[in-house]
Amino acid sequence: MKKLLLTTVISLILNFSISAQTGNTAEQTKALNEIGSLNGKVIALYNQKKYDEALKPALDVWTVAEKNGLSKDLRVLPFMSNLPEIYLVQGKESEAIAAFQKILEGYQSNSSDTRQPVVKITERIGTAYFVKKDYSKAEEFFLRALLLREQLNGASSKETASVSTALGNTYRLRKNYDKAAEFFLKAIEINDKVLSKAEKKDREDLLNYECFVYHKALAQKKLKEASREIKEFRDARKDDNEKGRPFESGIVNGRAINLVKPSFPINMRGNEGFVLVRVTIDEQGNVISAKATCGILEFVATVEEAARKSKFSPTMINNQPVKVTGIIVYNFIR
């Protein structure tokens, strides 16, 4: 199965116990304790990557909650959220969506302020639809989440930027490139303001935008423009006060002396796709760092290894060799 390289956070609830409150029946108090114990098993099995085994206690949480009238209880709903997260890991997107929808209804039926969990579940539903490749529904839920995030966290917040990036990726895959650019750049603009200096060292939003530029150029058969656009984008973001920063070279395939060909993973025979690898090349033309930034997940390990073994012509500035950064594009064709 082809999988896109994207950030998907699994948000299992780690609490093992639930505090009972006055007004619970004896059966409900017992049920709450049982739910806490079951959740402990879910977490332990999940951390061991025993996802199939974790599924049963996660399902039991739902059974106990529904049997005892606790399926809309704000203390229990977070624990119920672990079931759809396991479904997502198992590749059962439809089951995950159905479970998330019930949890969302549970939160929305409460009179308390549930905006925080509501927006989180809304984002997770959007993610599930994205993974399922139902980009129309993903767009619908990410747009809802964006509005909620702007209301809850503010128009200029990390949370709002994260949903904007998700929308950018959704529009990219819907081939609505104008909308994709709008939301990618919105996320970048927000993060420029709100991220700390440490957080700005390795920014996923910039890598997502580069992936979008290449994806658009590939679809429009304008690959020569991709390198220029990526270089101009990076150059425009240069900080004149940042000394020693490598020069940006855009796509560097054409400058390779020896571009090592990655092996084709056996389990991916018959599939095709691409991976972008952002590299840093030293003054001698050696690759000193390589990180796959987007593309087909199963190809990542093999392309990073190949990139590190590749060799490039030294880049000369004023007759002096300099360190540069750029992108190697690896295409996998049937």
C-alpha positions as CSV (number, residue, x, y, z in Angstrom):
1,M,0.0,0.0,0.0
2,K,1.3,3.4,-0.9
3,K,1.6,5.8,2.0
4,L,2.4,9.5,1.9
5,L,5.1,10.9,4.1
6,L,3.2,13.3,6.3
7,T,3.0,14.2,9.9
8,T,0.2,12.2,11.7
9,V,0.2,12.4,15.5
10,I,-1.2,9.4,17.3
11,S,-2.7,10.9,20.5
12,L,-3.3,8.0,22.8
13,I,-4.6,9.0,26.3
14,L,-2.1,7.8,28.8
15,N,-4.0,8.1,32.1
16,F,-4.7,4.7,33.7
17,S,-7.4,5.7,36.2
18,I,-10.4,7.8,36.3
19,S,-11.5,9.7,39.5
20,A,-15.1,8.9,40.4
21,Q,-17.5,11.7,41.4
22,T,-20.5,12.0,43.7
23,G,-23.6,10.9,41.9
24,N,-22.3,7.8,40.2
25,T,-24.1,4.6,40.8
26,A,-22.1,1.7,42.3
27,E,-22.1,0.1,38.9
28,Q,-20.7,3.2,37.2
29,T,-18.0,3.6,39.8
30,K,-16.9,0.0,39.1
31,A,-17.1,0.7,35.4
32,L,-14.9,3.7,35.7
33,N,-12.2,1.7,37.5
34,E,-12.5,-1.0,34.8
35,I,-12.2,1.5,32.0
36,G,-9.0,2.9,33.6
37,S,-7.6,-0.6,34.0
38,L,-8.4,-1.5,30.4
39,N,-6.8,1.7,29.1
40,G,-3.6,0.7,30.9
41,K,-3.5,-2.5,28.9
42,V,-4.2,-0.5,25.7
43,I,-1.2,1.8,26.3
44,A,1.1,-1.0,27.3
45,L,0.3,-3.1,24.1
46,Y,0.4,0.0,21.9
47,N,3.8,0.9,23.1
48,Q,5.0,-2.6,22.2
49,K,3.5,-2.1,18.7
50,K,1.1,-4.9,19.4
51,Y,-1.8,-3.1,17.7
52,D,-4.0,-6.1,17.0
53,E,-3.8,-7.1,20.7
54,A,-4.4,-3.5,21.8
55,L,-7.6,-3.5,19.8
56,K,-9.6,-5.8,22.1
57,P,-9.2,-3.8,25.4
58,A,-9.8,-0.6,23.4
59,L,-13.1,-2.1,22.2
60,D,-13.9,-3.3,25.7
61,V,-13.6,0.3,26.9
62,W,-16.4,1.2,24.5
63,T,-18.5,-1.8,25.6
64,V,-18.2,-1.0,29.3
65,A,-18.9,2.7,28.7
66,E,-22.0,2.1,26.6
67,K,-23.3,-0.6,29.0
68,N,-23.1,1.8,32.0
69,G,-24.3,5.0,30.4
70,L,-20.9,6.6,30.3
71,S,-20.3,6.9,26.5
72,K,-20.9,10.7,26.7
73,D,-19.1,11.2,30.0
74,L,-16.3,13.8,29.7
75,R,-14.1,11.6,31.9
76,V,-14.5,8.6,29.6
77,L,-14.5,10.1,26.1
78,P,-10.7,10.7,26.0
79,F,-10.2,7.0,26.7
80,M,-12.7,6.0,24.0
81,S,-10.5,8.1,21.6
82,N,-7.8,5.5,21.7
83,L,-9.9,3.1,19.7
84,P,-10.0,5.1,16.5
85,E,-6.3,5.9,16.8
86,I,-5.5,2.2,16.8
87,Y,-7.8,1.8,13.8
88,L,-5.7,4.4,12.0
89,V,-2.5,2.6,12.7
90,Q,-4.1,-0.6,11.3
91,G,-5.1,1.2,8.1
92,K,-8.9,0.9,9.0
93,E,-9.7,4.5,8.2
94,S,-13.5,4.0,7.8
95,E,-13.8,2.4,11.2
96,A,-11.7,5.2,12.7
97,I,-13.9,7.9,11.2
98,A,-17.1,6.2,12.5
99,A,-15.6,6.0,16.0
100,F,-14.3,9.6,15.9
101,Q,-17.8,10.8,14.8
102,K,-19.5,9.1,17.8
103,I,-16.9,10.7,20.1
104,L,-17.4,14.1,18.5
105,E,-21.2,13.8,19.1
106,G,-20.5,12.9,22.7
107,Y,-18.5,16.0,23.3
108,Q,-21.0,18.2,21.4
109,S,-23.9,16.9,23.5
110,N,-22.3,18.2,26.7
111,S,-23.1,21.6,28.2
112,S,-19.6,22.2,29.4
113,D,-16.9,24.0,27.3
114,T,-15.7,21.2,25.1
115,R,-14.1,23.4,22.3
116,Q,-10.6,21.9,22.9
117,P,-11.5,18.3,22.4
118,V,-14.0,19.1,19.7
119,V,-11.4,20.8,17.5
120,K,-8.9,18.0,18.2
121,I,-11.4,15.3,17.1
122,T,-12.4,17.4,14.1
123,E,-8.7,17.5,13.1
124,R,-8.4,13.8,13.6
125,I,-11.4,13.1,11.4
126,G,-9.9,15.3,8.7
127,T,-6.6,13.3,9.0
128,A,-8.5,10.0,8.7
129,Y,-10.2,11.2,5.5
130,F,-6.9,12.4,4.2
131,V,-5.2,9.0,4.8
132,K,-8.2,7.4,3.2
133,K,-7.6,9.7,0.2
134,D,-11.1,11.2,0.4
135,Y,-9.7,14.7,0.0
136,S,-13.1,16.4,-0.4
137,K,-14.2,15.2,3.1
138,A,-10.7,16.0,4.5
139,E,-11.1,19.6,3.2
140,E,-14.5,19.9,4.9
141,F,-13.2,18.8,8.3
142,F,-10.0,20.7,8.1
143,L,-11.9,23.9,7.2
144,R,-14.1,23.4,10.3
145,A,-11.0,22.8,12.4
146,L,-9.4,26.0,11.0
147,L,-12.3,28.1,12.1
148,L,-12.4,26.5,15.5
149,R,-8.6,26.9,16.0
150,E,-8.8,30.6,15.0
151,Q,-11.6,31.1,17.6
152,L,-9.9,29.0,20.3
153,N,-6.2,29.7,19.8
154,G,-6.1,32.8,17.7
155,A,-5.5,33.5,14.0
156,S,-1.7,33.6,14.6
157,S,-1.0,30.4,16.6
158,K,0.9,27.2,16.1
159,E,-2.3,25.3,16.1
160,T,-3.9,27.4,13.4
161,A,-0.7,27.1,11.3
162,S,-0.8,23.3,11.7
163,V,-4.3,23.1,10.3
164,S,-3.4,25.5,7.5
165,T,-0.6,23.2,6.5
166,A,-3.0,20.3,6.5
167,L,-5.3,22.2,4.2
168,G,-2.4,23.0,1.9
169,N,-1.6,19.3,1.6
170,T,-5.2,18.5,1.0
171,Y,-5.6,21.1,-1.8
172,R,-2.2,20.0,-3.3
173,L,-3.6,16.5,-3.7
174,R,-6.9,17.9,-5.1
175,K,-4.7,19.7,-7.7
176,N,-6.1,23.1,-6.5
177,Y,-2.7,24.7,-6.6
178,D,-3.7,28.2,-5.9
179,K,-5.5,27.3,-2.8
180,A,-2.7,25.0,-1.7
181,A,-0.2,27.8,-2.1
182,E,-2.5,30.2,-0.1
183,F,-2.7,27.9,2.9
184,F,1.0,26.8,2.8
185,L,2.1,30.4,2.8
186,K,-0.4,31.3,5.5
187,A,1.1,28.6,7.8
188,I,4.6,29.9,7.0
189,E,3.7,33.5,7.7
190,I,2.2,32.5,11.1
191,N,5.1,30.3,12.1
192,D,7.6,33.1,11.2
193,K,5.9,35.1,14.0
194,V,5.2,32.5,16.7
195,L,7.9,29.9,16.6
196,S,10.9,30.1,18.9
197,K,14.4,30.3,17.5
198,A,15.0,26.6,18.4
199,E,11.7,25.6,16.7
200,K,12.7,27.4,13.5
201,K,15.8,25.2,12.9
202,D,13.9,22.3,11.4
203,R,10.6,23.5,10.0
204,E,8.2,21.1,8.5
205,D,6.1,23.9,7.0
206,L,8.9,24.9,4.7
207,L,9.6,21.4,3.6
208,N,5.8,20.9,2.9
209,Y,5.9,24.0,0.7
210,E,8.9,22.7,-1.3
211,C,7.1,19.4,-1.7
212,F,4.1,21.3,-3.0
213,V,6.2,23.3,-5.5
214,Y,7.7,20.1,-7.0
215,H,4.4,18.2,-7.0
216,K,2.8,21.1,-8.9
217,A,5.6,21.3,-11.4
218,L,5.5,17.6,-12.0
219,A,1.7,17.7,-12.6
220,Q,2.1,20.7,-14.9
221,K,5.2,19.2,-16.6
222,K,7.2,22.3,-15.7
223,L,10.0,20.6,-13.7
224,K,12.6,23.2,-14.8
225,E,10.6,25.8,-13.0
226,A,10.6,23.8,-9.7
227,S,14.3,24.2,-9.0
228,R,14.2,28.0,-9.7
229,E,11.1,28.5,-7.6
230,I,12.5,26.5,-4.6
231,K,15.8,28.4,-4.8
232,E,14.1,31.8,-5.0
233,F,11.8,30.8,-2.1
234,R,14.8,29.8,0.1
235,D,16.9,32.8,-1.0
236,A,14.1,35.2,-0.1
237,R,14.1,33.8,3.4
238,K,17.8,34.3,4.0
239,D,18.8,36.2,7.1
240,D,21.6,38.5,6.3
241,N,22.8,38.3,9.9
242,E,23.0,34.5,9.8
243,K,26.7,33.9,9.1
244,G,27.9,30.6,7.6
245,R,24.6,29.5,6.2
246,P,25.0,27.3,3.2
247,F,24.0,28.6,-0.2
248,E,20.8,27.3,-1.7
249,S,21.1,25.4,-5.0
250,G,17.5,24.2,-5.6
251,I,17.3,20.8,-7.3
252,V,20.8,19.4,-7.5
253,N,20.4,16.2,-9.6
254,G,22.1,17.7,-12.6
255,R,25.2,18.6,-10.7
256,A,25.9,15.1,-9.5
257,I,29.2,13.4,-10.4
258,N,27.9,10.1,-9.1
259,L,24.2,10.1,-8.2
260,V,23.8,6.7,-6.4
261,K,20.7,4.9,-7.5
262,P,18.6,3.6,-4.6
263,S,17.4,0.1,-4.5
264,F,13.7,-0.5,-5.2
265,P,12.0,-2.0,-2.1
266,I,10.8,-5.5,-2.9
267,N,7.4,-4.8,-1.2
268,M,6.9,-1.8,-3.5
269,R,7.6,-3.5,-6.8
270,G,4.9,-2.4,-9.3
271,N,4.4,1.0,-7.5
272,E,5.8,4.3,-8.6
273,G,6.3,7.7,-7.0
274,F,8.9,10.2,-6.0
275,V,10.8,11.2,-2.8
276,L,12.5,14.6,-2.2
277,V,15.6,14.5,-0.1
278,R,17.0,17.8,1.3
279,V,20.8,17.5,1.4
280,T,23.7,19.5,2.6
281,I,26.8,19.2,0.4
282,D,30.3,20.3,1.7
283,E,33.0,22.1,-0.1
284,Q,34.4,18.9,-1.6
285,G,31.0,17.8,-3.0
286,N,30.3,15.2,-0.4
287,V,26.8,14.8,1.1
288,I,27.1,15.5,4.8
289,S,23.4,15.3,5.7
290,A,20.3,13.9,4.0
291,K,16.6,14.0,5.0
292,A,13.7,12.8,3.0
293,T,11.0,15.5,3.2
294,C,8.1,14.2,1.3
295,G,7.0,11.4,-1.1
296,I,6.3,7.7,-0.7
297,L,7.0,6.5,2.8
298,E,8.3,3.1,1.9
299,F,11.1,4.6,-0.2
300,V,12.5,6.9,2.5
301,A,15.2,4.7,4.0
302,T,16.6,3.6,0.7
303,V,16.8,7.1,-0.8
304,E,18.5,8.7,2.3
305,E,21.2,6.0,2.1
306,A,21.7,6.5,-1.6
307,A,21.8,10.3,-1.2
308,R,24.6,10.1,1.5
309,K,26.7,8.0,-0.9
310,S,26.3,10.4,-3.8
311,K,29.0,12.9,-5.0
312,F,28.6,16.3,-6.5
313,S,30.8,18.9,-8.3
314,P,32.0,21.5,-5.7
315,T,30.1,24.7,-5.9
316,M,32.3,27.7,-6.5
317,I,31.5,31.3,-5.3
318,N,34.2,33.9,-6.2
319,N,36.5,31.0,-7.1
320,Q,36.1,29.5,-3.6
321,P,34.3,26.2,-2.9
322,V,31.3,26.6,-0.6
323,K,28.9,24.5,1.3
324,V,25.4,24.3,-0.3
325,T,22.0,22.9,0.4
326,G,19.5,21.6,-2.1
327,I,17.2,18.8,-3.1
328,I,17.8,15.5,-4.7
329,V,14.7,14.1,-6.5
330,Y,14.4,10.3,-6.7
331,N,11.7,9.0,-9.1
332,F,10.5,5.4,-8.8
333,I,9.0,4.1,-12.0
334,R,7.3,0.8,-12.6
